[in-house]
Amino acid sequence: MKKILNSPQDFVRETVEGICLAYPKQVKMLNDDFRMLIHADNTKKQNKVGIITAGGSGHLPVFLGYVGQGLLDGCAIGDVFASPSSSKMTDLIRACDFGQGVLCLYGNYGGDKMNFAMATEEAEFDDIKTASVLVSDDIASSDEYEKRRGVAGMVYAFKIAGAAADLGYSLEEVAEITTKALRNIRTMGVALSPCIVPTVGAPTFSVEDGKMEIGMGIHGEAGIEIADIMKADDIADLMFKKINSELNLESGDTVSIMVNGLGATPQEELFILYRKINTICKEKNINCIYPHIGEYATSMEMAGCSITVFKLNEEFMKLLEAPAISPFYTNNNMN
């Protein structure tokens, strides 16, 4: 294992400490606990819906990288690829209750679902109203929407929910618009190499030379097939076709495209993929706006990418345009 770290056991703590030292005006630890990150101005917020998430480390910027203005108010942090505890989630809910309730917005994974269920039940004893929305955008993980994994599409969900909360939507309205947005979001990915969890010290899976895994999960979950490595245009065409088979985009539709690197993919390669997808959309008279190209949801040092398509309407566009900034996200470059 070749990694830049001090010890595997300190990997998560030292990562969070480094982020807080780098961006002290944006984020801070709740009660000096590296398992909980909140917005630096958290105590000044009032009369708005709180937006929180939780998940394992190893996916930076997801999850904690989206704590900020117009995005998340807090994030509970687990070990690499592991859910945080329900007690941390409960403490976070309490800290992010600004008088209008708290939306728990997170990926469709067993540990996160179980712990959030316990956390929201505990919060009810404090008379804190909560709602939960699960992200299930990974089309390769199941034919049934409710069983799908949450992957890079959750970044769009964080943006929609955070903007809606800042604009004064009620808890029910924030949950509703976020759920509607997620129904218009689909993601698919490919992996060229595995990743290594620091405490394990060995690859989580293997990909043979000259091969790629289509539809793998961000924790190394098996994909839908192993194929020979394709040209960038062929990869883009394959993933877009599979995504569009569900979104059924039509001439005149507007979309936002996210081309996401999984941790070890050069930006240049991501732009090559976007070039092809943009061309496909132009040929279909589909308008591409607000592109997201870069690392938004990674898997340690995995090589590969995912493509997310978000079918937009006027309300979604307004919420995407709303101000947002965190250590790892800004919408200043929206075109």
C-alpha positions, 0 to 999 in steps of 0.5 A: 500500500502506497499512501500519504498518511501517518497511520490508517487509524488516524486517516479520517480524523486528520483529514477532517482536521486538515479541512477545518484548518484550511477553511475555518470561515466555512466549516468547523467540527461540532463540539470539537468532534471530527465525526460531525462537521457543520457550517461555520455560521451554524449558530447564526441560522434561524427559521429555516429548514436544516439540511444534513447528510451522513456517510462513510469517508473515502469519497471526498468531496462527498459527503462532508465537502458539501457543508456550506452556504446554500448546501448542507448545514451538517454532515456526520462522518463515518470511517472509510466506506462505513456509516457513522453512528446513530448517536452522531446523527442525532447530535447533528440533527439537534445542532442543525434544527433552526426551528423549521425541522431537519431534512436528512438527505443521504444515499440508499445504503443499509447502514445509513438507513438503519442509523438514520431511522434510529436518529430521527426517532431519538430526535422526535423525543426532543420535538424536532420534526424530521423528514428523510429523502434517500438518493437512489440514482445509480441505474446499474445497481438495480432495475427497481428504483427504490433498491438503487445505490446513491452515488454522484447524483446526490450532489445535485440533491444537496444543491436543490435541497439547500437552495430550497431551504434558503429560499424559505421552503417548508420541511415538507416542501424541501423534501418534496422538491428534492424527491422530484429532482431525484426522479429526474436524476440518473447516474452510471459509472465505469471503473478502470482500477480498484481502490485501497481502504487504508485500514485494509491495505489491499485493493477492494476488487480487481480489474484485469489489464485491458478491461473495465468494469461497467456499473460498479459501485463507489465502494467496489460493489460489482458492476453489470459486466466486464468489458474491454476498455473502450474509447472515450466516445464509446464510453460516453455513448454507452452510458448516455444511452443507458441513462436516457433509456430511463429519462426519455429526453426529448427535443427541447429538453434541458439538462445539466450533465455531471462528468465525475472523476472517481479519484484517479482520473485526469480532468482532461479525460473528463472533458473528453467525455463531456465533449462527446455527451454535449455533441450527442445532446446537440444532435438531439436538440437537448440543451446542456447547461450548468455542467459539472466536470471534476471530482464530485464523488470519488472512491479513494484512488479508483480510476474511472468516471461516472456520468449523471444527467439531471433533467431540468424544469424551471424550478430546478434551474432556479434552485441550481442558480441560487448562491452556493459555496463550500470548500469543494463547491461553488456555482460561480462558473454556471454558464 
